[in-house]
């Protein structure tokens, strides 16, 4: 006599679901039947998935009426196709918190969870005090229009920060980086406009931003200086004014001051890391007349808090880094056995090269993607699918989560 597994008590099913050790297994569990779905829904706000980044691949606009978009799981090298019309036509940046930050052609900004379809609205880009006003004839419409220019050129990156609040809750703040405007802007859920972060004596802008120990750290362009401010200043009435923490080290940054190179800030446990990315121009194998770029090397430095110097490191231990067109993140191999040790996984984030469409000689986003081994200094491919390339945005790393909204803040 066969058992009817759907009649198991909900508390027992909840205990079983809680022991699922992967995000996809939890989803499969919830899809078995109505009672299993009810049990998994009742405990999913408590369940913690292993912190392994997944890759939201580029959108496919050709012959795709259901707006399916592939998500790639590094741990088992499997694809999952999701119906995600919300992401089509938008630039997307991943985060470690389940959210995808999206900016759309109508200049709206949202945080979007591709698995739960939950979203949080943020102020329109039109509220940015430094956003150039469109004037007819100011843009070459044969290559791109004003809205393309805002998404592809004015916006460098949207970085999602998880800011602690009282009572153990958190709120999500978006930091906006722009190569056109050398300062920073931020917005919280419920804000009516973006707020400027005043940075004095800033030459070229900011590479990356992260939250660590209730402080926000910013990596300045040009010389690698580090500045910080308290997360409490996101809720103050005045303009945020960062304090310089670590003076710039121009010698380290001398090679980096080329437009195609980049730098990232990454938290690894209690350490603050700076990751430098170097590229070179090469001939594209797909078109011998097309000069493109590729990443050739990464250098990693750890900040010594005693003397505020950057120390070069060549061994990450059991930590793997994920950088690119996303919020930078680190993952322990204890939670992700399928990853390559002592490596940096990277995606394409050279926005300026994606400006004009391919038929006009433009370069598709997503070409410069791979994994760099710090021990061998070699780069290998981890994904070769055609859906890594797009004229809109590059594939982006994010860590899946289920979301609960608590007032204007959010928690997991």
C-alpha positions in Angstrom: 0.0 0.0 0.0 1.5 3.3 -1.1 1.8 6.2 1.3 0.1 9.6 0.7 2.9 12.0 1.5 0.6 15.0 1.1 -1.1 14.1 4.4 2.0 14.4 6.5 1.5 16.9 9.4 2.5 20.4 8.4 5.0 20.8 11.3 6.8 17.6 10.2 6.9 18.8 6.6 8.2 22.2 7.8 11.0 20.4 9.7 11.9 18.4 6.5 11.8 21.6 4.3 14.1 23.4 6.9 16.8 20.7 6.3 17.0 21.3 2.5 20.6 22.3 1.8 20.2 24.1 -1.6 17.9 26.8 -2.9 16.7 24.6 -5.8 15.9 21.7 -3.5 13.8 24.0 -1.4 11.9 25.2 -4.5 11.4 21.6 -5.7 10.1 20.7 -2.3 7.5 23.5 -2.4 6.3 22.4 -5.8 5.4 18.8 -4.9 1.8 19.6 -3.8 -0.4 22.1 -2.0 0.4 20.9 1.5 4.2 20.8 0.9 4.0 24.3 -0.6 2.1 25.5 2.5 4.7 23.9 4.8 7.7 25.5 3.0 6.0 28.9 2.8 5.5 28.8 6.6 9.2 28.4 7.3 11.0 30.1 4.3 11.6 33.3 6.2 13.7 31.3 8.7 15.4 29.0 6.2 18.9 30.0 5.1 20.2 28.9 1.7 24.0 28.4 1.2 25.4 31.8 0.1 26.4 30.8 -3.4 26.0 33.4 -6.2 23.9 32.5 -9.2 24.2 34.2 -12.6 21.3 36.1 -14.1 22.1 35.7 -17.8 21.4 38.2 -20.6 17.8 38.5 -21.9 16.8 36.9 -25.2 14.5 39.2 -27.2 14.3 37.0 -30.3 11.5 34.5 -30.5 10.9 34.6 -26.8 7.2 35.5 -26.3 7.1 34.2 -22.7 10.0 36.5 -21.7 12.0 33.5 -20.4 15.4 34.4 -18.9 18.0 31.9 -17.9 19.7 31.7 -14.5 22.9 29.7 -14.1 23.8 27.8 -11.0 27.6 27.3 -10.7 27.3 24.6 -8.1 25.7 22.1 -10.5 26.2 23.8 -13.9 22.4 23.8 -14.5 20.1 26.4 -16.1 16.7 27.5 -14.8 14.4 29.4 -17.1 12.1 31.9 -15.4 9.4 34.1 -16.8 10.9 37.5 -16.1 9.3 40.2 -18.3 10.0 42.7 -15.5 13.7 42.6 -16.3 13.4 42.9 -20.1 14.7 46.3 -21.4 16.3 47.1 -18.1 19.9 47.3 -16.9 20.3 44.9 -14.0 22.9 44.7 -11.2 22.9 41.7 -8.8 23.4 41.8 -5.0 24.1 39.3 -2.2 20.6 39.8 -0.7 18.4 38.2 -3.4 17.6 41.5 -5.0 18.3 42.6 -8.6 18.6 46.4 -8.8 16.9 47.5 -12.1 16.9 50.8 -14.0 14.4 51.0 -16.9 14.0 53.1 -19.9 11.3 55.2 -18.2 14.0 56.0 -15.7 12.2 54.1 -12.8 14.4 52.2 -10.3 13.4 49.0 -8.5 14.7 46.2 -6.4 13.4 42.9 -7.8 13.5 39.4 -6.5 13.5 37.0 -9.6 12.3 34.0 -7.6 9.5 35.6 -5.5 8.7 38.5 -8.0 8.7 40.8 -5.0 9.7 44.4 -5.7 10.5 47.6 -3.9 10.2 51.0 -5.8 12.9 53.7 -5.4 12.9 57.3 -6.7 13.0 57.9 -10.4 16.3 58.8 -11.9 14.6 62.0 -13.0 14.9 63.2 -9.4 18.8 63.1 -9.6 19.9 66.7 -9.2 22.8 66.2 -11.6 21.0 64.2 -14.3 21.5 66.1 -17.6 18.2 67.4 -19.1 17.4 66.1 -22.6 17.6 68.6 -25.4 16.7 67.7 -29.0 19.7 67.2 -31.1 22.1 66.7 -28.2 22.3 62.9 -28.8 23.1 61.0 -32.0 19.8 59.0 -32.4 21.4 56.8 -35.1 23.4 55.1 -32.3 21.3 55.7 -29.1 18.6 57.9 -27.7 18.6 59.9 -24.5 17.2 57.0 -22.4 19.8 54.6 -23.7 22.5 57.1 -22.9 21.2 57.4 -19.3 21.1 53.6 -18.8 24.3 52.7 -20.6 26.6 55.7 -20.1 25.4 58.0 -17.3 24.8 55.0 -14.9 28.0 53.1 -14.0 26.5 50.9 -11.3 23.7 50.5 -8.8 25.1 49.0 -5.5 22.7 47.5 -3.0 23.6 48.0 0.6 22.0 46.2 3.6 21.8 48.8 6.4 21.2 47.6 10.0 18.3 49.2 11.9 17.0 48.8 15.5 15.3 45.6 16.5 17.5 43.4 14.3 15.8 44.6 11.1 17.5 45.9 8.0 16.7 48.4 5.2 18.1 48.3 1.7 19.8 51.4 0.4 20.9 51.9 -3.3 24.1 53.7 -4.0 24.3 55.2 -7.5 27.7 55.5 -9.2 28.1 57.6 -12.4 31.2 58.3 -14.5 29.5 61.6 -15.5 29.1 62.8 -11.9 32.1 62.4 -9.7 30.1 62.2 -6.4 27.7 59.6 -5.2 23.9 59.5 -4.8 21.8 57.3 -2.6 18.1 56.5 -2.0 16.0 54.5 0.4 12.6 52.9 0.0 10.0 55.7 0.5 12.4 58.5 -0.5 11.0 61.0 -3.0 14.3 61.8 -4.5 18.0 60.8 -4.6 20.4 62.4 -2.1 23.9 63.6 -2.9 26.9 62.4 -0.9 29.4 65.3 -0.8 32.9 64.2 -1.6 35.6 66.9 -1.4 38.7 67.0 -3.6 37.5 64.0 -5.7 39.4 63.8 -8.9 37.8 61.0 -10.9 35.0 59.4 -8.9 34.3 56.3 -6.9 34.9 52.6 -7.9 33.0 50.8 -5.3 31.0 51.0 -2.0 30.2 48.5 0.8 28.8 48.4 4.3 31.0 46.9 7.1 30.6 47.2 10.9 27.9 49.8 10.6 30.1 52.0 8.4 29.9 52.7 4.7 33.3 52.5 2.9 34.0 54.0 -0.5 37.0 53.3 -2.7 38.1 56.5 -4.5 39.2 56.5 -8.1 42.7 57.7 -9.2 44.7 56.8 -6.1 42.7 54.2 -4.1 42.0 56.3 -1.0 39.3 54.9 1.3 36.7 57.1 2.9 33.9 56.2 5.3 30.7 57.5 7.0 28.2 56.0 9.5 25.1 54.3 8.2 23.2 56.6 10.5 23.9 59.4 8.1 21.6 57.9 5.6 18.8 59.1 7.9 20.2 62.5 8.7 18.9 65.8 7.5 22.1 67.1 6.1 24.5 66.1 3.3 26.7 63.1 4.0 30.4 64.1 4.2 32.8 61.1 4.2 36.0 61.0 6.4 39.2 59.9 4.8 40.3 56.6 6.5 43.2 55.4 4.3 45.3 57.8 2.2 45.7 57.1 -1.4 48.5 54.8 -2.7 49.1 56.1 -6.2 51.9 53.6 -6.9 49.5 50.7 -6.6 47.0 52.5 -8.8 49.4 53.7 -11.5 48.6 50.8 -13.8 44.9 51.1 -13.1 44.4 54.7 -14.4 43.3 53.5 -17.8 39.6 53.8 -18.7 39.1 50.0 -19.2 40.6 48.9 -15.9 38.6 48.8 -12.7 38.8 48.2 -8.9 36.4 46.7 -6.4 35.9 46.7 -2.6 35.1 43.3 -1.1 34.5 42.3 2.5 36.0 38.9 3.5 35.2 38.1 7.1 36.7 41.0 9.1 39.1 41.9 6.2 38.6 44.7 3.7 39.9 43.7 0.3 40.7 45.8 -2.8 40.6 43.9 -6.1 42.3 45.5 -9.1 41.3 44.3 -12.6 43.5 44.8 -15.6 42.5 44.5 -19.3 44.0 44.6 -22.7 42.7 45.3 -26.2 42.5 42.2 -28.5 41.2 41.2 -31.8 37.8 39.6 -31.5 37.8 36.0 -32.8 34.2 36.5 -34.1 35.1 39.5 -36.2 38.7 40.3 -37.2 37.9 43.9 -37.8 36.5 44.4 -34.3 39.0 45.4 -31.5 37.6 44.3 -28.1 39.0 44.0 -24.6 39.6 41.2 -22.3 40.6 40.8 -18.6 44.2 39.5 -18.3 44.9 39.8 -14.5 43.7 40.6 -11.0 45.7 41.9 -8.1 44.3 41.7 -4.5 45.2 43.8 -1.6 44.1 43.6 2.1 43.9 46.8 4.2 46.0 46.7 7.3 44.0 48.7 9.9 47.1 49.4 12.1 49.1 51.4 9.5 46.3 51.8 6.9 48.5 50.2 4.2 47.4 47.9 1.4 49.2 44.5 1.6 49.3 42.4 -1.6 47.9 38.9 -1.0 48.2 35.9 -3.4 46.2 33.3 -1.4 42.5 33.8 -0.6 42.4 30.6 1.5 38.8 29.1 1.3 37.3 32.4 0.0 36.2 33.0 -3.6 35.4 36.5 -4.9 32.7 37.6 -7.3 33.0 40.9 -9.1 31.6 42.6 -12.2 28.4 44.4 -13.0 27.0 43.7 -9.5 27.6 44.4 -5.8 30.9 42.8 -5.1 30.8 39.7 -2.8 32.9 36.9 -1.3 31.8 33.3 -0.6 33.4 30.6 1.6 34.1 27.3 -0.2 32.5 25.6 2.9 29.2 26.7 1.4 30.1 26.1 -2.3 32.1 23.0 -3.0 31.7 23.3 -6.7 33.7 26.5 -7.0 37.4 26.8 -7.9 39.7 27.6 -5.0 41.7 30.8 -4.7 39.9 32.4 -7.6 38.0 35.5 -8.8 34.9 35.0 -10.8 34.1 38.0 -13.0 31.6 39.4 -15.4 31.8 42.1 -18.1 31.3 45.6 -16.7 32.9 47.9 -19.3 29.7 49.9 -20.0 31.2 52.5 -22.3 32.0 49.8 -24.9 28.3 48.8 -25.2 27.0 52.1 -26.2 26.3 51.8 -29.9 24.4 48.7 -31.3 26.4 45.8 -32.8 25.3 46.7 -36.4 27.0 50.1 -35.8 30.2 48.5 -34.6 29.3 48.2 -31.0 30.5 45.5 -28.6 27.9 43.2 -27.0 27.9 43.1 -23.2 29.0 39.9 -21.6 32.0 38.9 -23.7 34.6 39.5 -20.9 33.6 36.9 -18.4 35.6 34.1 -16.7 37.4 32.9 -13.6 40.9 34.0 -12.6 43.2 31.7 -10.6 45.5 33.6 -8.3 48.0 30.8 -8.1 48.5 30.1 -11.8 47.5 33.6 -13.1 45.4 31.9 -15.7 41.9 32.7 -16.8 39.4 30.0 -17.8 35.8 30.1 -18.9 33.0 28.8 -16.7 30.1 29.5 -19.1 30.0 29.6 -22.9 26.3 29.9 -23.7 25.1 32.5 -26.3 22.8 34.0 -23.6 25.8 35.6 -22.0 25.8 38.4 -24.6 23.4 41.3 -24.8 23.2 44.9 -26.1 21.5 45.9 -22.9 23.4 44.6 -19.9 25.9 42.0 -18.9 25.2 38.8 -16.9 25.2 39.7 -13.2 25.9 37.8 -9.9 23.2 37.6 -7.2 22.6 35.3 -4.2 19.1 33.9 -4.1 17.0 34.7 -1.0 13.3 34.7 0.0 12.1 38.1 1.2 9.9 39.5 3.9 8.9 43.2 3.9 8.8 44.9 7.3 7.4 48.3 6.9 9.7 50.3 4.7 12.6 48.1 5.7 13.3 44.5 4.7 14.8 41.5 6.4 15.8 37.9 5.6 
